Amino acid sequence: ALNWEVPITSTNRNGSVIGGTIDLLVETKNGFWIVDHKTDEPENLEEGYRQYLPQLMCYSQALKEGMGLELINVAIHWACLGVISYAGR
């Protein structure tokens, strides 16, 4: 199943509120993928992925701890390049 523009609000371990919108939440038989759409065109995709990883990990934590969902991975869709970056690739 594909879920677009999924709003999330959660509290992290430090008591801070995490809020945002997951661009695309993909449900598979093994768990969920978080996909974030970005329009910038980084020279180095790996560095670009690392730059946005903290945001994606906050979303991941909110889904795991707040909703008990099993997360498989997080990814960035570089819309202008037509490329997807994720851990392991």
Backbone as CSV, one residue per row, in Angstrom:
resi,resn,N_x,N_y,N_z,CA_x,CA_y,CA_z,C_x,C_y,C_z
1,ALA,0.833,-1.180,0.000,0.000,0.000,0.000,0.879,1.245,0.000
2,LEU,0.433,2.271,-0.669,1.135,3.546,-0.724,0.320,4.592,0.025
3,ASN,0.979,5.321,0.911,0.325,6.369,1.679,1.116,7.655,1.480
4,TRP,0.466,8.685,0.922,1.128,9.950,0.621,0.830,10.978,1.708
5,GLU,1.807,11.867,1.932,1.638,13.009,2.841,1.067,12.573,4.199
6,VAL,1.807,11.681,4.863,1.375,11.132,6.147,1.884,12.033,7.275
7,PRO,0.974,12.727,7.986,1.415,13.580,9.093,1.780,12.735,10.309
8,ILE,2.865,13.113,10.979,3.249,12.398,12.194,3.551,13.398,13.304
9,THR,3.230,13.006,14.513,3.586,13.748,15.711,3.900,12.713,16.773
10,SER,5.038,12.876,17.429,5.460,11.929,18.443,6.364,12.650,19.424
11,THR,6.674,11.998,20.508,7.620,12.519,21.489,8.822,11.590,21.516
12,ASN,10.027,12.169,21.433,11.216,11.318,21.458,11.619,11.004,22.899
13,ARG,12.716,10.270,23.057,13.188,9.839,24.379,13.500,11.010,25.305
14,ASN,13.857,12.151,24.734,14.195,13.330,25.528,12.977,14.178,25.862
15,GLY,11.812,13.772,25.390,10.593,14.520,25.655,10.286,15.598,24.630
16,SER,11.120,15.705,23.602,10.876,16.690,22.548,9.827,16.166,21.578
17,VAL,8.997,17.063,21.095,7.954,16.697,20.137,8.560,16.646,18.742
18,ILE,8.293,15.558,18.042,8.719,15.381,16.654,7.472,15.514,15.796
19,GLY,7.519,16.422,14.846,6.382,16.594,13.956,6.850,16.764,12.528
20,GLY,6.074,16.295,11.607,6.433,16.439,10.204,5.458,15.696,9.328
21,THR,5.817,15.613,8.074,4.993,14.910,7.102,5.880,13.969,6.298
22,ILE,5.525,12.707,6.305,6.237,11.717,5.500,5.675,11.807,4.093
23,ASP,6.549,12.083,3.123,6.085,12.243,1.738,5.417,10.981,1.217
24,LEU,6.053,9.834,1.454,5.511,8.566,0.974,5.856,7.473,1.973
25,LEU,4.843,6.790,2.478,5.017,5.653,3.374,4.552,4.421,2.618
26,VAL,5.479,3.527,2.344,5.198,2.344,1.532,5.082,1.130,2.444
27,GLU,3.937,0.472,2.399,3.720,-0.729,3.200,3.957,-1.962,2.336
28,THR,4.856,-2.832,2.812,5.115,-4.108,2.140,4.751,-5.228,3.106
29,LYS,4.820,-6.447,2.657,4.493,-7.570,3.547,5.502,-7.705,4.683
30,ASN,6.714,-7.147,4.507,7.753,-7.251,5.528,7.875,-6.024,6.423
31,GLY,7.157,-4.973,6.129,7.250,-3.751,6.913,7.115,-2.520,6.027
32,PHE,7.589,-1.393,6.552,7.386,-0.106,5.890,8.691,0.519,5.418
33,TRP,8.590,1.297,4.355,9.651,2.166,3.845,9.171,3.603,3.983
34,ILE,10.063,4.482,4.415,9.803,5.915,4.394,10.552,6.478,3.194
35,VAL,9.849,7.184,2.323,10.471,7.802,1.149,10.233,9.305,1.219
36,ASP,11.318,10.061,1.160,11.238,11.515,1.202,11.620,12.059,-0.170
37,HIS,10.793,12.925,-0.728,11.072,13.524,-2.033,11.900,14.796,-1.841
38,LYS,12.991,14.916,-2.576,13.837,16.117,-2.537,14.019,16.622,-3.960
39,THR,14.017,17.943,-4.097,14.158,18.531,-5.432,15.554,19.068,-5.709
40,ASP,16.431,19.068,-4.680,17.784,19.544,-4.956,18.549,18.497,-5.759
41,GLU,19.656,18.915,-6.329,20.484,18.054,-7.166,21.896,18.009,-6.589
42,PRO,22.115,17.161,-5.584,23.438,17.117,-4.960,24.496,16.578,-5.918
43,GLU,25.706,17.100,-5.767,26.813,16.593,-6.588,27.172,15.172,-6.174
44,ASN,27.027,14.886,-4.883,27.346,13.564,-4.362,26.090,13.023,-3.668
45,LEU,25.489,12.000,-4.230,24.239,11.461,-3.692,24.415,10.872,-2.298
46,GLU,25.549,10.243,-2.052,25.790,9.653,-0.731,25.849,10.733,0.347
47,GLU,26.536,11.830,0.051,26.598,12.944,1.001,25.222,13.580,1.175
48,GLY,24.482,13.722,0.098,23.133,14.267,0.177,22.234,13.400,1.036
49,TYR,22.356,12.088,0.874,21.573,11.148,1.686,21.917,11.326,3.161
50,ARG,23.199,11.385,3.465,23.628,11.554,4.865,23.129,12.873,5.453
51,GLN,23.059,13.903,4.629,22.586,15.210,5.094,21.139,15.139,5.588
52,TYR,20.299,14.387,4.895,18.888,14.298,5.247,18.555,13.122,6.170
53,LEU,19.514,12.253,6.428,19.263,11.062,7.238,18.732,11.376,8.640
54,PRO,19.229,12.403,9.343,18.658,12.683,10.679,17.150,12.941,10.648
55,GLN,16.674,13.656,9.638,15.237,13.896,9.490,14.500,12.575,9.314
56,LEU,15.018,11.716,8.454,14.356,10.444,8.188,14.392,9.533,9.409
57,MET,15.473,9.591,10.186,15.570,8.769,11.378,14.585,9.241,12.452
58,CYS,14.328,10.540,12.523,13.301,11.052,13.447,11.933,10.493,13.065
59,TYR,11.628,10.515,11.779,10.363,9.944,11.314,10.296,8.455,11.637
60,SER,11.402,7.761,11.399,11.468,6.329,11.663,11.224,6.030,13.138
61,GLN,11.881,6.784,13.996,11.707,6.597,15.434,10.256,6.833,15.840
62,ALA,9.649,7.865,15.293,8.251,8.174,15.616,7.331,7.023,15.217
63,LEU,7.571,6.443,14.063,6.716,5.341,13.610,6.951,4.073,14.424
64,LYS,8.218,3.792,14.737,8.531,2.588,15.516,8.009,2.695,16.940
65,GLU,8.379,3.787,17.620,8.039,3.918,19.031,6.613,4.401,19.259
66,GLY,6.137,5.281,18.405,4.813,5.844,18.606,3.684,4.979,18.078
67,MET,3.965,4.245,16.991,2.897,3.470,16.361,3.196,1.975,16.318
68,GLY,4.405,1.586,16.710,4.764,0.173,16.718,4.920,-0.432,15.333
69,LEU,5.219,0.399,14.335,5.377,-0.112,12.967,6.781,-0.648,12.748
70,GLU,6.901,-1.684,11.959,8.191,-2.271,11.611,8.737,-1.567,10.377
71,LEU,9.856,-0.858,10.547,10.472,-0.126,9.447,11.566,-0.967,8.814
72,ILE,11.547,-1.039,7.487,12.579,-1.751,6.743,13.735,-0.824,6.428
73,ASN,13.417,0.377,5.911,14.470,1.293,5.486,13.859,2.665,5.233
74,VAL,14.749,3.632,5.037,14.357,4.984,4.644,15.075,5.309,3.343
75,ALA,14.436,6.108,2.503,15.007,6.423,1.196,14.717,7.867,0.826
76,ILE,15.551,8.384,-0.067,15.318,9.700,-0.641,15.128,9.542,-2.136
77,HIS,14.054,10.130,-2.632,13.801,10.172,-4.071,14.248,11.549,-4.546
78,TRP,15.326,11.582,-5.314,15.834,12.833,-5.888,15.021,13.086,-7.150
79,ALA,13.949,13.856,-6.999,12.962,14.027,-8.069,13.565,14.576,-9.357
80,CYS,14.449,15.550,-9.269,15.033,16.152,-10.479,15.990,15.214,-11.198
81,LEU,16.512,14.230,-10.460,17.476,13.297,-11.054,16.842,11.955,-11.410
82,GLY,15.666,11.675,-10.867,15.020,10.383,-11.111,15.770,9.227,-10.466
83,VAL,16.362,9.489,-9.279,17.195,8.506,-8.584,16.702,8.351,-7.159
84,ILE,16.842,7.141,-6.609,16.499,6.881,-5.214,17.766,6.447,-4.480
85,SER,18.011,7.061,-3.323,19.134,6.695,-2.457,18.590,6.072,-1.188
86,TYR,19.238,4.985,-0.734,18.858,4.366,0.533,20.051,3.610,1.074
87,ALA,20.032,3.276,2.354,21.129,2.548,2.974,21.307,1.215,2.257
88,GLY,22.527,0.889,1.973,22.794,-0.343,1.249,22.871,-0.129,-0.254
89,ARG,22.641,1.084,-0.697,22.733,1.389,-2.134,23.357,2.749,-2.325
